[in-house]
Amino acid sequence: MISWFKRSDPTNHMFTCSSVQLFPTAVPGTVAEAICPGQTGWVKCQGSFWKAKLYNSSGEITLEPNQTIRAVGREGITLLVIAES
């Protein structure tokens, strides 16, 4: 039996993409599915739908559908977003 991925091996990063990468310029978009604190939702950004979560949220902010956001970075394939002010 071939073992492609061992969770106990900390040097195996093939399936882990949890590092945060901030964008040099925030990208505008809109909320497609509500984003609550500590949870993910969906946004439409540059013509595509992306899973997203709040970036450094302070308090109990919820982003509602059709609300304008800015994608400021990503964590793996999840966008990190803030409300446009």
N, C-alpha and C positions, 0 to 999 in steps of 0.2 A: 504494500500500500504506500502510495506517495503522499507525503504531507506537504501541501503547498504553503500553509500558513500556520504558524505556531504562536498562539497568543502569549505564551510564556517567554518568547524571544524578543527582548526589548530593542534589538537591532534591526528587526524586520519591520520596515516602514512601508512595505508594498501596499497595504490596505489601510494605512492610517494617514489621514489628511487633516489633522486638527490644528495645524499652525495658522495663526492669524496673519493675513497679508492686507495691509491698508493700501488703498488706491491713491495715486498722486493727486487725482481730481475726483470729487464726488460725482456719481452718475445719477441723473434724475430717473424717477420711475413712479409707479402708482401701486397701491396695495390692491391685490386681487382677493385675498382671503385674510381676515383679521390676524394681527400679530399681537399676542398678549405677552406680558413679562414672563421670561423663562420658557417660552414656547416658540415654536416656529409657525410661520404662515407662508403665504405666497405673494410675490410681487411680480409686476411686469416691468421689465427693464430692458431697454434697447431692443424691443420687439419680441422678447422671449420671456417665458415664465420661469421664475427661480424660487426655490425655497429660501426663506429669509428669517432672520431674527434680529431683535433690537440690539444695537451696539451701545454699550455703556449707559443703559437707561437708568435714570434716577427717579425712583418713585414707581407709581402704578400706572404708567402710560400704556394705552392700547391703541394701536394703529388700525383704523377702520378701513373697509373697502372703499376704493376710489380716492383715498387720501394720498397726497403727493409726498413722496419720500426721496431721500438721497441715499444711494448705496455708497458706503465709505470704505468698504473692504470685503473680504471674504474669509471664511473659516472652512477649509475644505471646499465643498461645492455649495455651501450655504452663504448667501450674501448677508453682510452686516449693514443694517440700515438705521437711519435716524429720520425723524419727522422733519419735513421742510418747514423752516420758520419764516 
